[in-house]
Amino acid sequence: MGNKGVAKLRERAGVYARLMRLDKPIGTLLLLWPTWWALLIAGNGRPNWLIVLMFTLGTFLMRSAGCVINDLADRDFDGAVARTCQRPFALKQVSTKEALVLTLLICILAALCLLPLNSLTWKMSLPALFLAMTYPFTKRFFPIPQLYLGLAFSFGIPMAFAAVCQNIPLVAWVLMAANTLWTLAYDTIYAMADKEDDLKIGIRTSAITFGQYDLYAVIFCHLGFDILMIITGCLIHARWPFWLVVPIVIWLQYQQYLGICSRNRLACFKMFCRNNRVGVIWFVGLLLNYCNAMG
């Protein structure tokens, strides 16, 4: 292959990488943290490392596939939004056929991650796939698409319990509900950054639906998340490292509230990204909880 051919391959690879958001890992991290929480709880602090690896790879792949489908669904709108106007579809760097083929290939790779897992996990993957692939289209008609995204982002939790425990206990559904509210909170903050653009192009978002009450909606979702995480702690008979996380997370949520009060676009996006800290801290708290129990 000549230099021109190599350059062409690199150029296409770069386009596909941006389409999959490989340059913006925050979405993958926000998906991974709750999945790792679930694996820790389901495995009582000692999950099978093959299962952890499969879920980590699968989460990365499904987030990538979701990004491709999202851009395909929004290809007629992204050019009109400041934050998305440089995406491959907005710049006409990729075709619909390429996006569909790329999505299919990613989904096949994600399906391969299911091979070492049990049949219940395979069955649970079907609604998870449906939610991931249909979310982008809910922005046309559903008043709170971020709630739908919350369900899509949380389905790895019952799948993790299915893979480790071969059943889905109550704590899995409580954790899933908690994560759904957390996702609704941080993606509402994300939507607040794009509110003006979304109003112009006619897309539905929670920030638009909640209107002047968007800040209160975020606070309410954070409160529900915190309460459900406390219930999770009770269900797993958590030790002190778990309970130490609760006030730390509440403090971080308060800082987010102060940051988004102005509804400034850059500030809202910055506060959205800070939710990664919440995910990290809860993971560390759960990890130390089980380390303390083993000690």
C-alpha positions in Angstrom: 0.0 0.0 0.0 1.4 3.4 -1.0 1.7 6.5 1.1 -1.6 7.9 -0.2 -3.4 4.7 0.8 -1.9 4.8 4.3 -2.8 8.5 4.6 -6.4 7.7 3.5 -6.7 4.9 6.1 -5.4 7.2 8.8 -7.9 9.9 7.8 -10.9 7.5 7.8 -9.7 6.0 11.1 -9.6 9.5 12.6 -13.1 10.3 11.4 -14.4 7.0 12.8 -12.6 7.6 16.1 -14.3 11.0 16.5 -17.6 9.5 15.5 -17.2 7.0 18.3 -16.1 9.8 20.7 -12.7 8.1 21.5 -11.4 11.6 22.0 -14.0 12.3 24.7 -14.0 9.5 27.2 -16.2 11.2 29.8 -19.3 9.3 28.5 -17.5 5.9 28.8 -16.4 6.7 32.3 -19.9 7.7 33.4 -21.1 4.4 32.1 -18.3 2.3 33.6 -18.4 3.6 37.2 -22.0 2.2 37.9 -21.1 -1.0 36.1 -18.1 -1.5 38.3 -20.1 -0.5 41.4 -22.5 -3.3 40.5 -19.8 -5.9 39.8 -18.2 -5.1 43.2 -21.5 -5.5 45.1 -22.5 -8.6 43.1 -19.1 -10.2 43.7 -19.1 -9.2 47.4 -15.9 -7.3 46.7 -14.3 -10.1 44.6 -15.9 -10.2 41.2 -14.5 -12.7 38.6 -11.9 -10.8 36.6 -13.0 -12.3 33.3 -16.5 -10.9 33.9 -15.0 -7.5 34.8 -13.0 -7.5 31.6 -15.9 -8.5 29.5 -18.2 -5.8 31.0 -15.5 -3.2 30.7 -14.9 -3.9 27.0 -18.6 -4.3 26.3 -19.4 -1.0 28.0 -16.8 0.8 26.0 -18.0 -0.7 22.7 -21.7 0.0 23.4 -21.0 3.5 24.3 -19.1 3.9 21.0 -22.0 2.4 19.1 -24.5 4.6 20.9 -22.4 7.7 19.9 -22.4 6.7 16.2 -26.2 6.1 16.2 -26.7 9.4 18.1 -24.8 11.3 15.4 -26.6 9.5 12.7 -30.0 10.5 14.2 -28.9 14.1 14.8 -27.1 14.5 11.4 -29.6 17.2 10.3 -29.3 19.2 13.6 -25.6 19.0 14.7 -24.5 21.6 12.3 -26.7 24.2 13.9 -25.4 23.6 17.4 -22.2 25.3 18.5 -21.0 22.3 20.6 -21.6 19.7 17.8 -20.9 21.6 14.6 -17.5 20.0 14.2 -18.7 16.4 14.4 -18.1 14.2 11.3 -21.7 14.2 10.1 -22.0 18.0 10.5 -18.8 18.4 8.4 -20.1 15.8 5.9 -17.0 13.6 6.5 -19.0 10.4 6.8 -21.9 8.7 5.1 -25.0 7.1 6.5 -23.9 3.7 5.1 -20.5 4.0 6.8 -22.1 4.8 10.1 -24.5 1.9 9.9 -21.7 -0.5 9.0 -19.5 0.8 11.8 -22.4 0.4 14.3 -22.9 -3.2 13.2 -19.3 -4.1 13.5 -19.1 -2.5 17.0 -22.2 -4.4 18.1 -20.8 -7.7 16.8 -17.6 -7.1 18.9 -19.8 -6.2 21.9 -21.8 -9.4 21.4 -18.5 -11.4 21.5 -18.0 -10.1 25.1 -21.2 -12.0 26.1 -19.8 -15.4 25.0 -18.1 -16.3 28.4 -21.3 -15.1 30.3 -24.4 -17.0 31.3 -27.7 -17.1 29.4 -29.5 -14.7 31.7 -26.9 -12.1 30.9 -27.5 -12.7 27.1 -31.2 -12.2 27.6 -30.7 -9.0 29.5 -28.5 -7.7 26.7 -31.5 -7.5 24.4 -33.4 -4.7 26.2 -30.0 -3.0 26.9 -29.3 -2.9 23.2 -32.8 -1.7 22.4 -32.5 1.2 24.8 -29.0 2.2 23.6 -30.1 2.2 19.9 -33.4 4.0 20.4 -32.4 6.7 22.8 -31.3 9.3 20.2 -34.7 9.2 18.5 -36.6 10.0 21.8 -35.4 13.6 21.5 -38.0 14.1 18.8 -41.1 13.3 20.9 -40.3 12.4 24.6 -40.3 15.4 26.9 -37.6 14.0 29.2 -35.2 12.0 26.9 -32.6 12.2 29.7 -34.7 9.8 31.7 -34.7 7.3 28.9 -30.9 7.8 28.7 -30.8 7.1 32.4 -32.4 3.7 31.9 -30.0 3.0 29.0 -27.0 4.0 31.0 -28.2 1.9 34.0 -29.0 -1.4 32.3 -25.4 -2.7 32.8 -26.2 -2.9 36.5 -28.8 -5.7 36.4 -26.7 -7.4 33.7 -23.7 -7.3 36.0 -25.7 -9.0 38.8 -27.0 -11.5 36.3 -23.5 -12.4 35.2 -22.0 -12.7 38.7 -25.0 -14.0 40.7 -27.1 -15.7 38.0 -30.1 -13.8 39.4 -31.1 -10.1 39.9 -31.6 -9.3 43.6 -33.4 -6.2 45.0 -30.2 -4.3 45.5 -29.6 -4.4 41.8 -32.9 -2.7 41.0 -32.3 -0.1 43.8 -28.8 0.7 42.4 -30.3 0.9 38.9 -32.9 3.4 40.1 -30.2 5.4 41.8 -28.1 5.5 38.7 -31.0 6.5 36.6 -31.6 9.5 38.8 -27.9 10.4 38.8 -27.9 10.2 35.0 -31.0 12.4 34.7 -29.3 14.9 36.9 -26.0 15.2 35.1 -27.5 15.0 31.6 -29.9 17.7 32.5 -26.9 19.8 33.4 -25.4 18.8 30.0 -28.7 19.8 28.3 -28.7 23.2 30.1 -25.5 24.0 28.2 -27.3 23.5 24.9 -30.7 24.9 25.8 -30.7 27.9 23.5 -29.6 25.8 20.5 -32.0 23.0 21.2 -34.9 25.5 21.4 -34.0 26.8 17.9 -33.9 23.4 16.3 -36.9 21.9 18.1 -35.3 19.0 20.0 -36.8 17.9 23.3 -34.6 17.9 26.5 -35.2 17.8 30.2 -33.7 21.3 30.5 -36.4 22.6 28.2 -39.2 20.6 29.8 -38.3 21.7 33.3 -37.8 25.3 32.2 -37.1 27.7 35.0 -37.3 24.7 37.5 -34.3 23.0 35.9 -32.1 23.7 39.0 -34.7 22.2 41.3 -35.0 19.2 39.1 -31.3 18.6 39.3 -31.4 18.9 43.1 -34.4 16.6 43.4 -32.6 13.9 41.2 -29.4 14.3 43.3 -31.5 13.9 46.5 -33.2 10.8 45.1 -29.8 9.4 44.1 -28.4 9.9 47.5 -31.3 8.3 49.3 -31.2 5.3 47.0 -27.5 4.9 47.6 -28.1 5.0 51.3 -30.7 2.3 50.9 -28.1 0.3 48.8 -25.7 0.6 51.7 -28.3 -0.7 54.1 -29.0 -3.7 51.9 -25.4 -4.7 51.6 -24.7 -4.0 55.3 -22.1 -1.4 54.4 -19.2 -0.5 56.7 -17.8 2.9 57.5 -15.9 3.6 54.2 -19.2 3.5 52.3 -20.9 5.9 54.7 -18.0 8.3 54.6 -18.7 8.8 50.8 -22.2 10.1 51.4 -21.3 13.5 52.8 -18.5 13.9 50.3 -20.8 13.3 47.4 -23.4 15.7 48.8 -20.7 18.3 49.0 -19.7 17.7 45.4 -23.4 18.0 44.4 -23.7 21.3 46.2 -20.6 22.6 44.3 -22.3 21.5 41.1 -25.4 23.5 42.1 -23.4 26.6 42.7 -21.7 26.1 39.3 -24.9 25.8 37.3 -26.8 28.6 39.0 -25.7 31.1 36.4 -26.8 28.6 33.6 -23.6 29.7 31.8 -22.9 27.2 29.0 -19.2 26.6 29.8 -20.0 26.4 33.5 -22.7 23.8 33.0 -20.5 21.7 30.8 -17.7 21.9 33.4 -20.1 20.8 36.1 -21.3 17.9 33.9 -17.8 16.6 33.6 -17.2 16.8 37.3 -19.7 14.0 37.8 -16.8 11.7 37.0 -15.5 12.5 40.5 -18.8 11.2 41.9 -18.4 8.0 40.1 -14.7 7.6 41.2 -15.5 8.4 44.9 -18.4 5.9 45.0 -16.2 3.2 43.4 -13.4 3.9 45.9 -15.9 3.9 48.8 -17.3 0.5 47.7 -13.8 -0.9 47.2 -12.7 0.2 50.7 -15.9 -1.1 52.1 -15.2 -4.6 51.0 -11.5 -4.4 51.8 -12.5 -3.4 55.3 -14.9 -6.3 55.5 -12.2 -8.7 54.4 -9.7 -7.3 56.9 
